[in-house]
């Protein structure tokens, strides 16, 4: 299972999905995070097929995923 990073770009209102396991060379972009993830999955499957056709190694997953919830409104003491 590969780690996927989904980012929102407020300038153009779109989401991008990439993976550090592929040096961010495989990308899916969409108007929602679900659409970006679907496009990323399609691009990733195509890229893996391309690597297989060329006889190149397919990267192994190297990243773990977790979530941290932090408030952007944390008070800082002087």
Rosetta constraint file for C-alpha pairs under 8 A:
AtomPair CA 1 CA 61 HARMONIC 6.41 0.50
AtomPair CA 2 CA 19 HARMONIC 7.09 0.50
AtomPair CA 2 CA 21 HARMONIC 6.86 0.50
AtomPair CA 2 CA 61 HARMONIC 5.28 0.50
AtomPair CA 2 CA 62 HARMONIC 7.85 0.50
AtomPair CA 2 CA 63 HARMONIC 7.37 0.50
AtomPair CA 3 CA 19 HARMONIC 5.84 0.50
AtomPair CA 3 CA 20 HARMONIC 7.11 0.50
AtomPair CA 3 CA 21 HARMONIC 7.21 0.50
AtomPair CA 3 CA 61 HARMONIC 7.38 0.50
AtomPair CA 3 CA 63 HARMONIC 6.06 0.50
AtomPair CA 3 CA 64 HARMONIC 6.71 0.50
AtomPair CA 3 CA 65 HARMONIC 6.34 0.50
AtomPair CA 4 CA 17 HARMONIC 6.42 0.50
AtomPair CA 4 CA 18 HARMONIC 5.56 0.50
AtomPair CA 4 CA 19 HARMONIC 4.63 0.50
AtomPair CA 4 CA 20 HARMONIC 7.37 0.50
AtomPair CA 5 CA 16 HARMONIC 7.98 0.50
AtomPair CA 5 CA 17 HARMONIC 5.50 0.50
AtomPair CA 5 CA 18 HARMONIC 5.32 0.50
AtomPair CA 5 CA 19 HARMONIC 5.92 0.50
AtomPair CA 5 CA 20 HARMONIC 7.85 0.50
AtomPair CA 6 CA 15 HARMONIC 6.65 0.50
AtomPair CA 6 CA 16 HARMONIC 5.52 0.50
AtomPair CA 6 CA 17 HARMONIC 4.38 0.50
AtomPair CA 6 CA 18 HARMONIC 6.66 0.50
AtomPair CA 6 CA 33 HARMONIC 6.83 0.50
AtomPair CA 6 CA 36 HARMONIC 7.80 0.50
AtomPair CA 6 CA 37 HARMONIC 7.68 0.50
AtomPair CA 7 CA 15 HARMONIC 5.52 0.50
AtomPair CA 7 CA 16 HARMONIC 5.28 0.50
AtomPair CA 7 CA 17 HARMONIC 6.53 0.50
AtomPair CA 8 CA 13 HARMONIC 7.13 0.50
AtomPair CA 8 CA 14 HARMONIC 5.94 0.50
AtomPair CA 8 CA 15 HARMONIC 4.44 0.50
AtomPair CA 8 CA 16 HARMONIC 6.51 0.50
AtomPair CA 8 CA 33 HARMONIC 7.98 0.50
AtomPair CA 9 CA 13 HARMONIC 5.61 0.50
AtomPair CA 9 CA 14 HARMONIC 5.46 0.50
AtomPair CA 9 CA 15 HARMONIC 6.05 0.50
AtomPair CA 9 CA 16 HARMONIC 7.76 0.50
AtomPair CA 10 CA 14 HARMONIC 7.02 0.50
AtomPair CA 13 CA 31 HARMONIC 6.80 0.50
AtomPair CA 14 CA 29 HARMONIC 6.90 0.50
AtomPair CA 14 CA 30 HARMONIC 5.66 0.50
AtomPair CA 14 CA 31 HARMONIC 4.69 0.50
AtomPair CA 14 CA 32 HARMONIC 6.65 0.50
AtomPair CA 15 CA 29 HARMONIC 5.61 0.50
AtomPair CA 15 CA 30 HARMONIC 5.36 0.50
AtomPair CA 15 CA 31 HARMONIC 6.01 0.50
AtomPair CA 15 CA 32 HARMONIC 5.94 0.50
AtomPair CA 15 CA 33 HARMONIC 5.58 0.50
AtomPair CA 15 CA 36 HARMONIC 5.96 0.50
AtomPair CA 16 CA 27 HARMONIC 6.79 0.50
AtomPair CA 16 CA 28 HARMONIC 5.64 0.50
AtomPair CA 16 CA 29 HARMONIC 4.46 0.50
AtomPair CA 16 CA 30 HARMONIC 6.62 0.50
AtomPair CA 16 CA 33 HARMONIC 7.41 0.50
AtomPair CA 16 CA 36 HARMONIC 5.66 0.50
AtomPair CA 16 CA 37 HARMONIC 7.90 0.50
AtomPair CA 17 CA 27 HARMONIC 5.62 0.50
AtomPair CA 17 CA 28 HARMONIC 5.01 0.50
AtomPair CA 17 CA 29 HARMONIC 6.36 0.50
AtomPair CA 17 CA 33 HARMONIC 7.77 0.50
AtomPair CA 17 CA 36 HARMONIC 5.63 0.50
AtomPair CA 17 CA 37 HARMONIC 5.82 0.50
AtomPair CA 17 CA 40 HARMONIC 5.98 0.50
AtomPair CA 18 CA 24 HARMONIC 5.32 0.50
AtomPair CA 18 CA 25 HARMONIC 7.44 0.50
AtomPair CA 18 CA 26 HARMONIC 5.91 0.50
AtomPair CA 18 CA 27 HARMONIC 4.91 0.50
AtomPair CA 18 CA 28 HARMONIC 6.73 0.50
AtomPair CA 18 CA 40 HARMONIC 6.89 0.50
AtomPair CA 19 CA 23 HARMONIC 6.72 0.50
AtomPair CA 19 CA 24 HARMONIC 5.21 0.50
AtomPair CA 19 CA 25 HARMONIC 7.81 0.50
AtomPair CA 19 CA 26 HARMONIC 6.93 0.50
AtomPair CA 19 CA 27 HARMONIC 7.84 0.50
AtomPair CA 20 CA 24 HARMONIC 5.31 0.50
AtomPair CA 20 CA 63 HARMONIC 7.56 0.50
AtomPair CA 21 CA 59 HARMONIC 6.60 0.50
AtomPair CA 21 CA 60 HARMONIC 7.29 0.50
AtomPair CA 21 CA 61 HARMONIC 5.95 0.50
AtomPair CA 21 CA 62 HARMONIC 6.40 0.50
AtomPair CA 21 CA 63 HARMONIC 7.12 0.50
AtomPair CA 22 CA 26 HARMONIC 6.53 0.50
AtomPair CA 22 CA 59 HARMONIC 7.00 0.50
AtomPair CA 26 CA 40 HARMONIC 6.88 0.50
AtomPair CA 26 CA 43 HARMONIC 6.36 0.50
AtomPair CA 26 CA 44 HARMONIC 6.14 0.50
AtomPair CA 26 CA 47 HARMONIC 7.52 0.50
AtomPair CA 27 CA 39 HARMONIC 7.67 0.50
AtomPair CA 27 CA 40 HARMONIC 5.38 0.50
AtomPair CA 27 CA 43 HARMONIC 6.85 0.50
AtomPair CA 27 CA 44 HARMONIC 7.97 0.50
AtomPair CA 28 CA 36 HARMONIC 4.80 0.50
AtomPair CA 28 CA 37 HARMONIC 6.25 0.50
AtomPair CA 28 CA 38 HARMONIC 7.31 0.50
AtomPair CA 28 CA 39 HARMONIC 4.56 0.50
AtomPair CA 28 CA 40 HARMONIC 3.82 0.50
AtomPair CA 28 CA 41 HARMONIC 7.57 0.50
AtomPair CA 28 CA 43 HARMONIC 6.90 0.50
AtomPair CA 29 CA 35 HARMONIC 7.22 0.50
AtomPair CA 29 CA 36 HARMONIC 4.44 0.50
AtomPair CA 29 CA 37 HARMONIC 7.75 0.50
AtomPair CA 29 CA 39 HARMONIC 6.59 0.50
AtomPair CA 29 CA 40 HARMONIC 7.33 0.50
AtomPair CA 30 CA 34 HARMONIC 7.77 0.50
AtomPair CA 30 CA 35 HARMONIC 4.96 0.50
AtomPair CA 30 CA 36 HARMONIC 4.28 0.50
AtomPair CA 30 CA 39 HARMONIC 7.49 0.50
AtomPair CA 31 CA 35 HARMONIC 6.53 0.50
AtomPair CA 31 CA 36 HARMONIC 7.17 0.50
AtomPair CA 32 CA 36 HARMONIC 6.26 0.50
AtomPair CA 33 CA 37 HARMONIC 6.07 0.50
AtomPair CA 34 CA 38 HARMONIC 6.17 0.50
AtomPair CA 35 CA 39 HARMONIC 6.18 0.50
AtomPair CA 36 CA 40 HARMONIC 6.02 0.50
AtomPair CA 37 CA 41 HARMONIC 6.13 0.50
AtomPair CA 38 CA 42 HARMONIC 6.36 0.50
AtomPair CA 39 CA 43 HARMONIC 6.14 0.50
AtomPair CA 40 CA 44 HARMONIC 5.93 0.50
AtomPair CA 41 CA 45 HARMONIC 6.13 0.50
AtomPair CA 42 CA 46 HARMONIC 6.27 0.50
AtomPair CA 43 CA 47 HARMONIC 6.08 0.50
AtomPair CA 44 CA 48 HARMONIC 6.09 0.50
AtomPair CA 45 CA 49 HARMONIC 6.19 0.50
AtomPair CA 46 CA 50 HARMONIC 6.17 0.50
AtomPair CA 47 CA 51 HARMONIC 6.23 0.50
AtomPair CA 48 CA 52 HARMONIC 6.21 0.50
AtomPair CA 48 CA 58 HARMONIC 6.61 0.50
AtomPair CA 49 CA 53 HARMONIC 6.20 0.50
AtomPair CA 50 CA 54 HARMONIC 6.37 0.50
AtomPair CA 51 CA 55 HARMONIC 6.12 0.50
AtomPair CA 51 CA 56 HARMONIC 5.03 0.50
AtomPair CA 51 CA 57 HARMONIC 6.72 0.50
AtomPair CA 51 CA 58 HARMONIC 6.59 0.50
AtomPair CA 52 CA 56 HARMONIC 5.97 0.50
AtomPair CA 52 CA 57 HARMONIC 7.34 0.50
AtomPair CA 52 CA 58 HARMONIC 7.45 0.50
